[in-house]
């Protein structure tokens, strides 16, 4: 803490934890099946890193210029008006954070049951463990910004150390073969649509690189700290993701990674490298990784609702901090309460299918806000400016538009649900705007 503010390092920990969840440990199996080419897989993970970096550069300008909690909600409100800000906050609550917290917590429970001496069958135990994770993290972050920061740093450093140990162990003592990187799977000739859909999986695995912007108002010297944490954190994640994919392809040929079951690709690679003990080690790593990601979302998400409450779009009480810790307890409770409902109902599974589309849409609108605000608010103080402007934000927008277009064509049902979820916020905003405002 610096003068009651969290440091740029803590902000970077929030970003790294928010990005590195379960996606990197599961996605490559689907890509191996659909693409069948080790170098094409690595290329798409590199493209995903570059896309995330162009987004991080754009968000860095916005976060430094508007150093308040709220992230995309604030950027869209300033650039496009209150309706688009509200819809961004609505999407953050429904799918961006709460559903992701629910999904992550259930995944945490599933992996934890694999290493505990209990039944591995899903049931009440999994639900209890998922809820326990949510509410332990909720209580910790409600205790204060400093307490939450300590937990976030601890979880992030533990996760990063475990991942680096896995990578080092794979290359030093693992039973792999570099020849796997030169062997393509037979009978695979992916078209452009298949490649773009695989890129959507990659983009989803990288989502969360904008997390530091949500807590900008709690960061010391945000004009410098936010760009540094976003850019360096995103670059670090990109390197980690590439290393992990090299480990997978070093451990097994792409045809083996493409064999069912596809989801536990990290476990299959660990077993090939280290034997049966590898699966248990990866399960423990996944538990730590997911817990850190859920913790980051429990921290970041409520800051959106705080910003909305300060603007009068949500009840003012959500912006109030309880105690000396400075944490917005009511906003944290609101988000964790909705996540609990989703865990108990199971409906979050339908929500997370199209989360990637919704997140891509609003991140593209936020990157576009850089261009809009350069014209609309030329007087705005900008401690950091996007390099190679407007090339960097335009590249992000072009790729995001391509991804959204192919998502609509290739996955029309999920896309329709995504659009419906966003539009469901319109009548809520309309009802609120017609309500008399208190003096």
Secondary structure, 3 states (H helix, E strand, C coil): CECCEECHHHHHHHHHHHHCCCHHHCHHHHHHHHHCCHHHHHHHHHHHHHHHHHHHHHHHHHHHHCCCCCCHHHHHHHHHCHHHHHHHHHHHHHHHHHHHHHHHHHHHHHHHHHHCCCCCCCCHHHHHHHHHHHHHHHHHHHCCHHHHHHHHHHHHHHHHHHHHHHHHHHHHCCCCCHHHHHCCCCCCCCCHHHHHHHHHHHHHHHCCCCHHHHCHHHECCHHHHHHHHHHHHHHHHHHHHHHHHHHHHHHCCHHHHCCCCCCCHHHHHHHHHHCCHHHHHHHHHHHHHHHHHHHHHHHHHHHHHHHHHHCCCCCHHHHCCCCCCCCCHHHHHHHHHHHHHHHHHCCHHHHHHCHHHHHHHHHHHHHHHHHHHHHHCCCCCCCCCCCCCCHHHHHHHHHHHHHHHHHHHHCHHHHHHHHHHHHHHHHHHHHHHHCCCCC
